[in-house]
C-alpha cells in the first residue's frame, strides 16, 4: 500500500458526537456523513439468529440478561446504556450530554445499509461468549447472507475479533470474507500471542496500539519493521484505538493500513 493511503475507521460509529450513543444507528449515520473511510461496529447473534450492533454482552438498561438470550423482537425496543468502559479520552464522548435522549439497538442490516449507501468500509468485530457461543455454522452463514444482500463490495468488508478460533472458523466456512484477528498477548492460546504465527499463516492483523494513550500496553510495538514484514507478504495491519493526531501521524508515516479512532477524522 502506498504512502499516505491509510484508511480511517470510526470506532463504533462516531461516538465523539456528543449527541449520540456509540454503536447506534445515529452514531453510524454521523460517521457516514464524515470524511472517515469506514465505520466499525460490534455484532452479537440473537436467540433467533438475527444480529445486533452492541459492544457488551449486557448492553441494556434495567437488565442483566445477555444479549444472545433475547430475540430481535424483544431487543429492538430495549433502551441501551452504552459500553461500561467509556469514555476513554477527551474529547471522545460515549454517553449523550442530554440524558433524556433514549437510544435503541441497531440491527446489523441497518448498519450495512448505511455503509453501502455512503460508500464506507465495513469493519465488523465479531463478539462471542466463550462459555455460551451462539456462532454455529448456520449463524455464520446467515451473517454472510446479510453481507451479500447488502451489496457492499467484498473488498470493503473486514471481519475482526479477539476470538481468533472463531474468526479462523468463519474463514473456513466463507472463504471470500476478509478476516483480521485482533492480537492479544494475553490470549490463552500461546500461538495467538505470536506475530510470526500470523505471518506464517498469511493472515492480516488488527492490533491494540502500544503507544496510544487510549489502550493498555500489550507488549507488542507497532513499528516499521512489523508493518514492512506484513506488507511484503501482501498482508494488512490495522491499529486501534488511536486517539491522538500526533500518534496517528506517526502510524501514517509507517504506512499502516487502518487507523481506528474514537474521534479522529481524516486529515
Secondary structure, DSSP 8 states (H G I E B T S, - for coil): --TT--EEEETTTTTTSTTS-TTSHHHHHHHHTSS-SEEEEEEEE-TTS-EEE-SSSS-BTT--S-GGGS-HHHHTTSBB---TT---STT---S-S-TT---B-EEHHHHHHHHHHTT-EEEEEE---TTS----HHHHHHHHHHHHHHT--GGGEEEEES-HHHHHHHHHHSTTSEEEEEE-TT-SSGGGG-HHHHHHTT--EEEE-TT-TTS---S----HHHHHHHHHTT--EEEE----HHHHHHHHHTT-SEEEESS----
